[in-house]
Amino acid sequence: MNPTETLLSINEAIANTSDSEQLFLSLYHHLNQLYPFELSGIFLFDTSREKCSIYWIGKQGAKPNLQCRVIKVGIQDLQDEPFRFQFNNPNIRIIKPQTLNFPIEMRNIKILFEQHAITETIHIPMMHRGILIGYIVLGFQSSQNMTANDAHFLIQIGNLIAAAVLNTRHFEEMERRNKITQFQVEFTNNMLRVINDPDIFLHLAKELNNRLNFDFFNIMVLSEHLEANIEATFVKTSNGSFRFVDLPDGFKIQPLHSQKLFIDGNPHITRLNRKELLEFVDSNTTLDEKIDIKILSMIYVVLKSESSCKIILDLGSTNEDAFTEEETDLLEHILPQLKLLLENYFLFEQSRQLKMHLENERNSLLKDWRHELNVDGFVAESRQMMQVLFRVKQVAPTDTTVLIEGETGVGKELIAKAIHFNSPRSSGPVVMVNCTTLPPNLIESELFGHEKGSFTGATERRIGKFELANGGTLFLDEIGELPIDLQSKLLRVIQEKEIERIGGKQTIPVNVRIVAATNRNLEEETKAGRFRNDLYFRLNVFPLVIPPLRERPDDIPVLVRHFIEIYGRQLGKPNLRISEMDLQKLMSYQWPGNVRELEHTIQRAVIISTTNFLD
């Protein structure tokens, strides 16, 4: 076959070729009929001319095939003669392999040259529209006497192949992008189905293993907001499934080490060989024995989320040449989806832990407040208090808002608890808030909660009393002291049954019964403009007025005996009594501090009493 026929046959063979390997095999077959070379190589530059992809084809037996997988080499590593590329006015070059200085990335190519006894190589430039896109390299076992005609013919071959290579590269790039897009969609859809599954990390390992072949999977989620860091490690078994292992502490890469794996603060997939891997772990670790495999290569990536958690993912292989550029490229393109999925999982886990914490706090509140407090056992005998307790029995089974009015110390808090524990909400929490004990600038945060960073000093998220009382009762004591600007927010919560934390972006539904109390005359306060009229009417659906102790002296004897019994038992004086004369004195006193003052008086008397009669 003459050169012209060879050109035509090559052109016909490669016209519809869309696969690089098939293209290079076809080139090998046609050129080998004219030139007795043993190896043929293709050097392809990327568009930035920073890296070079190298393919080598040779004979194994009688059939040529791709003998070396694609190698990516930085062009700056090939600047020593004779690999230095001529980008301007490139020509045919003949080079003796004995003079070649092979970069470490090309160690396998050097072995190929030795196996095929290559003594001379011819470098043929591939030009397309005046731009050098790479070289064809032919390797011979003997010296070639190349003529000017041969050189001219090979230049034509190079230009012909250049156009075909660009077409093939364009087609393969389209296929690569389609494959990435398909993987992104499948990966996202499959992982979304298991986002709340306790075995989400096992699902993640299986999903990644569908495209990246690895033997070891480890993931860590580190955050100060979690009660404990989340970690999962799996090792592939002989049948291809994954088994969970407890990773040795020495292997766990600390956050300080992981900082080395960032470039400009952005996530970067880093490839580690066995030696580099051991630099990150305890040299005395028994990792290989623990997981029953020897990791020879690993890829590693650290993702930082918007929610201040750090996600560390590493995949290991028993193959030192694992994780091709195509595989790491696939992983690189799903990092945004992976980050988003794990952020959602992290928020779900944080929410779960927060819910558990909230539940524990609610149970603690219930334990503190829940006791045998019922209307029938209430300590009172006066007609006035019997009327109050009758109204408590009426309103307790409903969900109506209650306003309790009365002087300080009359027992408004006890009435509020009686309403709660005799209501359908009795199994839920009863949360007490005294509006006078909090600075005005903290009441809103106390009631509605706040997000981290919402104001100076907000170093963490805080759950408000409304959320704590969800499903139960919120007792707002001294409601008349609430600042006027917060009264409107409270009114909106009562109307809409939802709150919004300070600094929050979403509303949170709450199912809370409001019981309010005050020692002020709120009707007079509304007339004076110190209390919102609309809020007053919202609270005053079912008013309860507790009379002061001076207006119900019949309750004093039963209260005195009740307090003597309580404090006598506490102080080891169970047989204490009060004389009739002392009781009459107590009944004639006006008690400005009401029941609370009476209780403290009896407590003090029990302490100082030295006989069976109260002093």
VOPAVEX-278170 format. One line per field, with one value per residue (C-alpha): residue in three letters; x, y, z. Coordinates in steps of 0.2 Angstrom, whole numbers, plus 5000, padded with zeros to 4 digits. Example, Ala and Ser with C-alpha at 12.3 -4.5 7.8 and 13.67 -1.06 7.14 Angstrom:
vextor	c(ala,ser) .
c1	c(5062,5068) .
c2	c(4978,4995) .
c3	c(5039,5036) .
This chain:
vextor	c(met,asn,pro,thr,glu,thr,leu,leu,ser,ile,asn,glu,ala,ile,ala,asn,thr,ser,asp,ser,glu,gln,leu,phe,leu,ser,leu,tyr,his,his,leu,asn,gln,leu,tyr,pro,phe,glu,leu,ser,gly,ile,phe,leu,phe,asp,thr,ser,arg,glu,lys,cys,ser,ile,tyr,trp,ile,gly,lys,gln,gly,ala,lys,pro,asn,leu,gln,cys,arg,val,ile,lys,val,gly,ile,gln,asp,leu,gln,asp,glu,pro,phe,arg,phe,gln,phe,asn,asn,pro,asn,ile,arg,ile,ile,lys,pro,gln,thr,leu,asn,phe,pro,ile,glu,met,arg,asn,ile,lys,ile,leu,phe,glu,gln,his,ala,ile,thr,glu,thr,ile,his,ile,pro,met,met,his,arg,gly,ile,leu,ile,gly,tyr,ile,val,leu,gly,phe,gln,ser,ser,gln,asn,met,thr,ala,asn,asp,ala,his,phe,leu,ile,gln,ile,gly,asn,leu,ile,ala,ala,ala,val,leu,asn,thr,arg,his,phe,glu,glu,met,glu,arg,arg,asn,lys,ile,thr,gln,phe,gln,val,glu,phe,thr,asn,asn,met,leu,arg,val,ile,asn,asp,pro,asp,ile,phe,leu,his,leu,ala,lys,glu,leu,asn,asn,arg,leu,asn,phe,asp,phe,phe,asn,ile,met,val,leu,ser,glu,his,leu,glu,ala,asn,ile,glu,ala,thr,phe,val,lys,thr,ser,asn,gly,ser,phe,arg,phe,val,asp,leu,pro,asp,gly,phe,lys,ile,gln,pro,leu,his,ser,gln,lys,leu,phe,ile,asp,gly,asn,pro,his,ile,thr,arg,leu,asn,arg,lys,glu,leu,leu,glu,phe,val,asp,ser,asn,thr,thr,leu,asp,glu,lys,ile,asp,ile,lys,ile,leu,ser,met,ile,tyr,val,val,leu,lys,ser,glu,ser,ser,cys,lys,ile,ile,leu,asp,leu,gly,ser,thr,asn,glu,asp,ala,phe,thr,glu,glu,glu,thr,asp,leu,leu,glu,his,ile,leu,pro,gln,leu,lys,leu,leu,leu,glu,asn,tyr,phe,leu,phe,glu,gln,ser,arg,gln,leu,lys,met,his,leu,glu,asn,glu,arg,asn,ser,leu,leu,lys,asp,trp,arg,his,glu,leu,asn,val,asp,gly,phe,val,ala,glu,ser,arg,gln,met,met,gln,val,leu,phe,arg,val,lys,gln,val,ala,pro,thr,asp,thr,thr,val,leu,ile,glu,gly,glu,thr,gly,val,gly,lys,glu,leu,ile,ala,lys,ala,ile,his,phe,asn,ser,pro,arg,ser,ser,gly,pro,val,val,met,val,asn,cys,thr,thr,leu,pro,pro,asn,leu,ile,glu,ser,glu,leu,phe,gly,his,glu,lys,gly,ser,phe,thr,gly,ala,thr,glu,arg,arg,ile,gly,lys,phe,glu,leu,ala,asn,gly,gly,thr,leu,phe,leu,asp,glu,ile,gly,glu,leu,pro,ile,asp,leu,gln,ser,lys,leu,leu,arg,val,ile,gln,glu,lys,glu,ile,glu,arg,ile,gly,gly,lys,gln,thr,ile,pro,val,asn,val,arg,ile,val,ala,ala,thr,asn,arg,asn,leu,glu,glu,glu,thr,lys,ala,gly,arg,phe,arg,asn,asp,leu,tyr,phe,arg,leu,asn,val,phe,pro,leu,val,ile,pro,pro,leu,arg,glu,arg,pro,asp,asp,ile,pro,val,leu,val,arg,his,phe,ile,glu,ile,tyr,gly,arg,gln,leu,gly,lys,pro,asn,leu,arg,ile,ser,glu,met,asp,leu,gln,lys,leu,met,ser,tyr,gln,trp,pro,gly,asn,val,arg,glu,leu,glu,his,thr,ile,gln,arg,ala,val,ile,ile,ser,thr,thr,asn,phe,leu,asp) .
c1	c(5000,5007,5007,4992,4982,4987,4981,4964,4962,4966,4954,4940,4944,4944,4930,4916,4927,4921,4932,4950,4956,4948,4955,4973,4972,4966,4981,4993,4986,4987,5004,5012,5009,5022,5034,5040,5037,5034,5025,5015,5010,4999,5003,4987,4988,4973,4966,4977,4992,4996,4994,4997,4987,4998,4992,5003,4998,5009,5008,5004,5006,4999,4986,4989,4981,4981,4996,4996,4981,4979,4993,4991,5008,5011,5019,5031,5038,5042,5052,5069,5076,5071,5053,5053,5038,5040,5024,5030,5034,5035,5044,5047,5060,5070,5075,5086,5077,5093,5094,5077,5074,5058,5047,5041,5023,5030,5039,5027,5031,5050,5046,5037,5052,5063,5051,5049,5068,5065,5081,5073,5057,5050,5039,5026,5017,4998,4992,4975,4972,4990,4988,4999,4987,4999,5012,5012,5026,5032,5045,5057,5069,5081,5087,5076,5083,5069,5068,5061,5046,5043,5044,5031,5020,5021,5016,5001,4997,4998,4987,4974,4974,4973,4956,4950,4957,4948,4931,4934,4938,4923,4912,4920,4918,4899,4898,4908,4896,4881,4888,4891,4874,4866,4876,4872,4853,4854,4864,4854,4837,4843,4850,4835,4825,4836,4840,4832,4837,4848,4859,4861,4880,4879,4868,4880,4895,4885,4879,4897,4904,4892,4904,4920,4928,4935,4937,4936,4924,4925,4915,4915,4904,4911,4902,4901,4882,4881,4882,4895,4903,4895,4906,4904,4917,4914,4925,4920,4919,4924,4906,4906,4895,4900,4903,4904,4920,4925,4940,4955,4958,4975,4968,4956,4962,4961,4954,4971,4977,4963,4967,4981,4969,4961,4966,4961,4948,4939,4936,4949,4950,4967,4975,4986,4998,5002,5017,5007,4992,5003,5009,4991,4989,4997,5012,5008,4990,4984,4973,4977,4973,4958,4950,4958,4964,4979,4975,4988,4979,4966,4956,4951,4940,4934,4918,4913,4895,4885,4879,4897,4900,4914,4912,4927,4926,4939,4939,4953,4958,4970,4975,4989,4983,4965,4955,4957,4955,4938,4933,4939,4931,4914,4916,4921,4905,4894,4902,4889,4875,4884,4887,4869,4863,4874,4870,4852,4856,4866,4852,4840,4852,4854,4835,4833,4845,4837,4820,4827,4835,4818,4809,4820,4818,4799,4800,4810,4798,4784,4793,4796,4778,4768,4761,4745,4737,4719,4704,4696,4711,4714,4718,4703,4686,4679,4664,4675,4688,4675,4667,4685,4688,4671,4675,4692,4683,4672,4686,4700,4693,4692,4706,4701,4713,4712,4716,4719,4719,4724,4736,4754,4754,4736,4741,4739,4752,4744,4727,4736,4744,4727,4720,4733,4733,4715,4714,4717,4734,4740,4752,4761,4772,4767,4780,4781,4787,4788,4788,4795,4811,4818,4826,4815,4828,4828,4809,4807,4821,4814,4797,4800,4819,4832,4844,4863,4871,4854,4861,4877,4879,4868,4881,4869,4851,4839,4822,4809,4796,4782,4791,4795,4776,4770,4756,4754,4751,4761,4759,4763,4764,4763,4757,4754,4773,4775,4783,4770,4780,4780,4761,4758,4769,4760,4744,4749,4755,4738,4729,4740,4746,4764,4780,4796,4812,4823,4834,4823,4817,4802,4787,4785,4767,4764,4749,4749,4736,4739,4735,4740,4740,4742,4741,4736,4719,4722,4705,4712,4729,4721,4712,4729,4737,4749,4741,4734,4715,4714,4727,4716,4701,4710,4716,4701,4690,4688,4693,4697,4698,4707,4702,4715,4717,4710,4693,4693,4698,4689,4704,4717,4715,4715,4731,4739,4737,4743,4759,4762,4761,4772,4786,4784,4787,4802,4810,4807,4793,4777,4767,4766,4750,4744,4734,4717,4723,4737,4726,4713,4728,4732,4714,4713,4729,4727,4740,4746,4757,4743,4745,4764,4766,4756,4767,4783,4777,4772,4788,4798,4787,4790,4809,4810,4797,4804,4788,4773,4764,4769,4779) .
c2	c(5000,5017,5032,5040,5024,5023,5041,5037,5020,5029,5043,5030,5020,5035,5045,5039,5033,5040,5030,5035,5018,5012,5027,5023,5005,5009,5021,5007,4995,5006,5014,4997,4991,5005,5006,4991,5000,4990,5003,5018,5032,5047,5063,5074,5091,5098,5115,5124,5115,5112,5093,5079,5063,5048,5032,5017,5003,4988,4970,4956,4941,4944,4957,4975,4983,4997,4992,5007,5015,5034,5043,5062,5071,5089,5097,5106,5088,5085,5100,5091,5085,5075,5076,5095,5100,5112,5122,5134,5127,5109,5096,5077,5072,5056,5052,5038,5031,5029,5047,5049,5056,5048,5057,5046,5046,5037,5023,5010,5018,5015,4997,4996,5002,4990,4975,4980,4983,5001,5009,5024,5034,5046,5060,5066,5083,5083,5101,5107,5124,5129,5124,5109,5097,5083,5071,5053,5043,5028,5016,5005,4991,4998,5014,5021,5030,5043,5052,5069,5061,5050,5066,5075,5059,5058,5076,5073,5058,5069,5083,5070,5061,5078,5082,5064,5066,5082,5075,5060,5070,5081,5066,5058,5074,5074,5056,5061,5075,5064,5051,5064,5071,5054,5049,5066,5063,5044,5048,5062,5052,5036,5045,5056,5040,5035,5053,5048,5030,5025,5016,5031,5029,5011,5016,5030,5017,5006,5020,5027,5009,5008,5020,5020,5003,5004,4992,5004,5018,5030,5046,5058,5072,5084,5098,5107,5106,5087,5078,5067,5066,5055,5042,5026,5014,5000,4987,4977,4958,4944,4944,4962,4967,4980,4976,4988,4990,5000,5010,5011,5028,5029,5029,5043,5059,5074,5090,5098,5085,5088,5106,5100,5094,5111,5122,5140,5135,5124,5105,5096,5077,5072,5055,5047,5032,5020,5031,5047,5038,5033,5051,5054,5040,5032,5022,5009,5006,4989,4995,4981,4968,4977,4978,4962,4972,4982,4999,5004,5020,5032,5047,5060,5075,5087,5097,5112,5115,5131,5124,5124,5105,5097,5081,5070,5056,5044,5029,5016,5003,4987,4992,5005,5011,5014,5029,5034,5052,5048,5041,5056,5067,5059,5061,5079,5082,5075,5084,5098,5085,5075,5091,5096,5078,5077,5094,5089,5073,5083,5095,5080,5073,5089,5091,5073,5077,5093,5085,5072,5086,5095,5079,5077,5095,5093,5077,5085,5100,5087,5078,5094,5100,5085,5080,5076,5093,5092,5103,5091,5091,5110,5117,5129,5130,5147,5151,5162,5149,5136,5147,5149,5131,5127,5139,5130,5113,5122,5129,5115,5103,5116,5124,5142,5155,5160,5176,5174,5190,5193,5201,5194,5178,5173,5157,5161,5149,5135,5138,5138,5121,5115,5120,5111,5095,5094,5097,5085,5093,5085,5073,5088,5101,5116,5130,5144,5162,5176,5192,5203,5192,5195,5211,5218,5215,5196,5193,5190,5178,5169,5167,5164,5158,5164,5157,5157,5173,5183,5196,5199,5185,5173,5160,5145,5142,5144,5136,5148,5144,5143,5128,5120,5121,5114,5101,5108,5124,5141,5151,5169,5176,5195,5198,5216,5219,5214,5228,5235,5231,5212,5213,5214,5199,5189,5194,5188,5171,5168,5172,5163,5149,5150,5159,5164,5164,5179,5179,5164,5163,5152,5151,5137,5130,5129,5120,5129,5134,5151,5154,5172,5180,5198,5207,5223,5228,5226,5235,5250,5247,5247,5263,5271,5265,5253,5237,5233,5233,5219,5208,5211,5204,5189,5184,5189,5175,5166,5177,5170,5182,5175,5185,5190,5180,5194,5192,5174,5171,5154,5147,5152,5137,5124,5133,5134,5115,5111,5121,5114,5096,5100,5109,5098,5083,5091,5096,5081,5089,5079,5082,5101,5110,5128,5135,5142,5159,5160,5154,5168,5181,5174,5175,5193,5199,5207,5197,5209,5196,5184,5165,5166,5177,5165,5150,5159,5164,5146,5139,5151,5146,5128,5131,5140,5129,5119,5111,5103,5120,5132,5147) .
c3	c(5000,4995,5006,4997,4999,5017,5020,5012,5021,5038,5034,5030,5045,5057,5049,5061,5076,5092,5104,5108,5110,5094,5085,5091,5087,5069,5068,5074,5062,5046,5050,5055,5037,5032,5046,5057,5074,5090,5100,5096,5108,5108,5118,5120,5128,5137,5131,5144,5139,5158,5157,5144,5142,5136,5128,5123,5111,5107,5103,5116,5105,5088,5093,5097,5112,5124,5136,5147,5155,5152,5161,5166,5167,5170,5154,5165,5170,5152,5148,5149,5132,5123,5129,5127,5116,5102,5102,5089,5072,5078,5067,5065,5079,5081,5098,5106,5122,5130,5133,5140,5157,5162,5175,5189,5182,5167,5175,5167,5150,5153,5157,5141,5131,5140,5137,5118,5116,5109,5103,5093,5093,5080,5087,5074,5078,5077,5071,5069,5061,5066,5084,5091,5100,5104,5096,5089,5095,5086,5094,5084,5089,5076,5068,5054,5039,5037,5020,5017,5009,5024,5035,5024,5024,5043,5045,5034,5045,5061,5054,5048,5065,5074,5067,5071,5089,5092,5086,5097,5112,5109,5108,5123,5133,5129,5135,5151,5155,5151,5163,5176,5175,5175,5191,5199,5196,5201,5216,5223,5220,5228,5243,5246,5248,5263,5270,5287,5287,5302,5289,5278,5278,5273,5258,5254,5253,5242,5231,5229,5226,5211,5201,5212,5216,5234,5248,5263,5267,5282,5285,5300,5304,5317,5325,5342,5341,5341,5358,5349,5333,5320,5312,5302,5294,5282,5274,5258,5261,5249,5242,5238,5253,5267,5285,5299,5309,5324,5318,5329,5337,5330,5312,5315,5306,5318,5312,5313,5300,5289,5287,5275,5263,5259,5244,5246,5259,5246,5246,5237,5233,5239,5234,5246,5244,5258,5264,5264,5272,5287,5290,5296,5307,5323,5316,5329,5324,5320,5306,5294,5307,5312,5295,5288,5272,5268,5261,5248,5241,5247,5241,5254,5255,5268,5266,5277,5278,5281,5297,5304,5303,5295,5284,5281,5268,5264,5252,5252,5241,5241,5224,5223,5206,5211,5209,5191,5186,5178,5195,5205,5192,5195,5214,5212,5203,5216,5231,5230,5231,5244,5255,5254,5258,5273,5279,5278,5288,5300,5303,5305,5318,5327,5327,5334,5348,5351,5352,5364,5375,5374,5379,5394,5399,5398,5408,5421,5422,5424,5437,5447,5446,5445,5462,5470,5466,5463,5467,5479,5490,5490,5507,5509,5519,5516,5505,5494,5490,5487,5474,5466,5466,5458,5444,5442,5440,5427,5416,5419,5406,5392,5382,5387,5391,5410,5419,5437,5447,5465,5477,5479,5489,5488,5478,5460,5454,5464,5455,5438,5442,5448,5431,5422,5432,5430,5412,5396,5395,5412,5404,5396,5403,5414,5411,5423,5418,5430,5419,5433,5436,5418,5411,5397,5384,5388,5390,5371,5370,5386,5378,5360,5359,5348,5334,5336,5331,5331,5343,5353,5366,5357,5356,5353,5349,5363,5364,5371,5384,5371,5363,5380,5384,5368,5371,5389,5399,5399,5415,5413,5431,5433,5415,5419,5419,5401,5391,5379,5363,5368,5372,5353,5349,5363,5356,5339,5346,5355,5338,5326,5337,5330,5335,5327,5336,5336,5321,5314,5296,5299,5310,5322,5326,5345,5354,5371,5384,5391,5410,5415,5432,5439,5455,5445,5440,5421,5417,5425,5416,5399,5403,5408,5391,5400,5394,5377,5377,5364,5373,5389,5381,5374,5391,5401,5393,5410,5424,5441,5456,5472,5487,5499,5515,5526,5517,5521,5539,5539,5529,5541,5554,5540,5532,5549,5553,5535,5537,5555,5548,5533,5543,5559,5548,5539,5556,5566,5577,5571,5587,5586,5590,5591,5605,5603,5609,5596,5582,5586,5585,5568,5562,5568,5558,5541,5532,5519,5512,5512,5512,5508,5523,5534,5528,5532,5549,5553,5547,5558,5573,5570,5570,5586,5596,5610,5616,5608,5607,5593,5600) .
